[in-house]
Structures are given as C-alpha cells and as structure tokens.
C-alpha cells in the first residue's frame, strides 16, 4: 500500500472537482512513534476535503506550511472565508501569510465554534481508521497511509468528475477506479 498510494493520489487528482471558497480549518492529533503529531485538515462549507498535512508540531510554521499547501492545490480559486478554531498560531500564520501572498489579503478570517462542527465530524473517518491500527511506527508511513485514507474518503464523498458525457449514477466504485487509473 505504501508504494502505490502516491501514484493513486496523483492519478485521481486529474479528476478532482474544484472546492468551494469558504473553508473550515482545524487540526487533530495522532499517535506516531509514541508521540503526538498533528494532522491539519480543511473542508469547504459543503464538506468537500480541500487538503491535509501531517506535522510533528502545532506552531505557526506548521500552520503556514499547511495554508501554503492548501492554496497551491486550489489555485486559481482562492478562499474568501476561513473559519478557524481558537488556536492562536493558526490565526497568526494567516496574518503573516497576508504579507507573503496577495490572495490572503482579502480573506475573511473568523472564529466560530458551531461552523467547525462540520470538520469535527469529518475527522471521524481518520480517527476511526487510525484507532484500529494502534498507532504508526514511522512518520513517513503514517503520512502515506493517511493520504490513502483521505483519498478513499474523497472518493466516497464523490469529489471526482469523469466528464459530462458519462452517466455517473450507473457507475460502481470499481468502474470509477478503473477510469481513474486508466
């Protein structure tokens, strides 16, 4: 699995649908090598996964790296609103990114508990899958495994589009998989 997941992610990315411009961002923790590591994730207001990043720490640099990666994956569409939890380094990272990239200057940053309930529920898929594994032995393996879990979660949510002329509701998961890897 570790060998094939990066190739699967690359092939499926060709068919990814664009995500919305209102993001909900939060981090959750995972146990890797008997230490806590942090998984930054964001979804749009409709529940589509925008991006994720696994980091060893939870500081400003980690949040900046996550926002840079999320922006690079969604260009030319940029977020209009970003809803964060109360974690101060995430707010500080966005404030610092406003100097670095002009698209962050017009982003409305807000903190609202109930709006982030959507991403709290979305964390369940990762937590449920990782709980049965009883932790990861290495950071690299954890990052690749989480990428595979996120890909499966995005497929289940229907975040991929294979063209207008093809009828989607008649397809099985196997048919979608064959089309993506062709």
N, C-alpha and C positions, 0 to 999 in steps of 0.2 A: 504494500500500500504506500509506503513512504516513497518508493521510487516512482510511482505513477501519478500521484496526486498533483504535483506541479504541472505535469503535462495535461491532465484533465482540466485543471483550472484554466490553463492557457487556451485550450480548445473551446471550452464552454464560454469563455469571455467574449468570443466573437459574436455570440448571440444574445448578449446581455441587453436587457431593456434599460433605458435611462431611468434614473431615480428622481424623486421629487426634490424640491429646493428647500423644504423645511425639515431639518434634521433633528433627531433626538440622540444625544451622545451620553454614554456612560461607560464606566469601567467595572469589571468584575474580577474576582481573584480566582486563581487556580493553583494547585499544589504541583510543583515541579521540582524534582531533586530535593524533596523535603523542605522547600522554601516556598513562600507565597510569591507568585508572579501575577501580573495584571494584564487582562485582556480588554483592550479598548474596542468598543463596538459602536456603530451608529446605524440607525434605521431612519427612513423618511417617515412622514406622518401617516403613510398608508401601510407601514410595516415592512417595506422592502429593505433588505440589507444594503447599506451603502458600502461599508468597508469595515475592516477589523485589523487590529495589530496587537501582537503579544509582546510585552515588555517586561523587563526584570524589575523596574521601579515604577513609581507613580508620580514623578515630578513634572516640572514644566517642560523639560527637554523631551520626555516621553509623550506628553500631550501634543507638543509641537510636531513631533515626528508623525504622530497619528493624523493630525489635521492636514499635514502636507501630503501624506499618502492618500487620504480620502479625497482631497482636492484633485490630485493628479489622476485619480481613477474616474472622476466625474466630469472633467473638462470636456467641452466648453461650458457645460452647465455648472453654475456655482450656487452655493447655498444662499438663500435670502435670510433665513432664520435658523439659529442653532439654539436648541434647548439643552442646557447642562444641568447636572445635579449641583449640589452645594460645594463641590470640591474646588478649592481656590486655585490650585495650579492649572486646571483646565481653563478657567477664566483668564488667568494671567497669560497663558500660552496664546489664546486668541488675541488678546490685547497686543502682545509682541508681534504676532503674525501680521497685524494691520500695517506695520511699517515695512514688512518684507514683501508682501504681495498685494497689489491694489484691489483685488476682488474681495479681500477680507474687510476692507474699509466700510462697505455698505451692508455688512451682515449684522442683523439684529440679534444680539446675544441676550438670552433670557434664562431665568432660573424658575422652574415651576415643577412642583412635585408630581402632580397628577398627570402632566403631559409626558413624563418619563415612565409612566406605568407601562406604556407600550413596549419599551425596550426592556424593562424588567421582566415582562412575560417572555420576551424573545430570548433572554438569557437562559431560559429553562432548557432549551434544546441542547445547548452546550453543557450546562451543568449536569443534566441527566445523563448525557453520553459519557462525560468525564468521570462522573461518580462511580460508574461501574468499572472503570479502568483502575481505580485505586491509585491515581497519580501517574505522573510521567517520570521516566528515568533521565531524559535529557531535554534541554531546551529546544534543540533543532527538531527532534522527533515530535515534540509537543506542537511546535509551530506548524509542521506539515500535517499532522493529524487534525488539528483544529481547522486548517484550510480545507481539508476533505469534509469535515463535518459541516462547515459553513457552506461549501458547495452543495452538499446534499440538501441542506436546509433551504437554500435559494432555489434549487430545482423543485422542491416540494411546494414552495410558495409561488411558483410559476413566473419567475423573474427573467425568463429567456423567451425569445421570439425567433421563430424559424422562417418567417416570410408570410406575406399576405395571401398568397395563392394556396397555402396549405391549411387544411382544416385541423384545428388544434384539439377539439374535444374528442375526436376519434382516436387520438394517439395514446398509446400506452407509455409507461416510463421507459420501457425497452426501446420503443421506436424513437423517442426523444434522444436517448443515449446514443443510438446508432447514428442519428442525424448530426449530433454534436461532434462525434468523434470521426465522422467521415471526412 
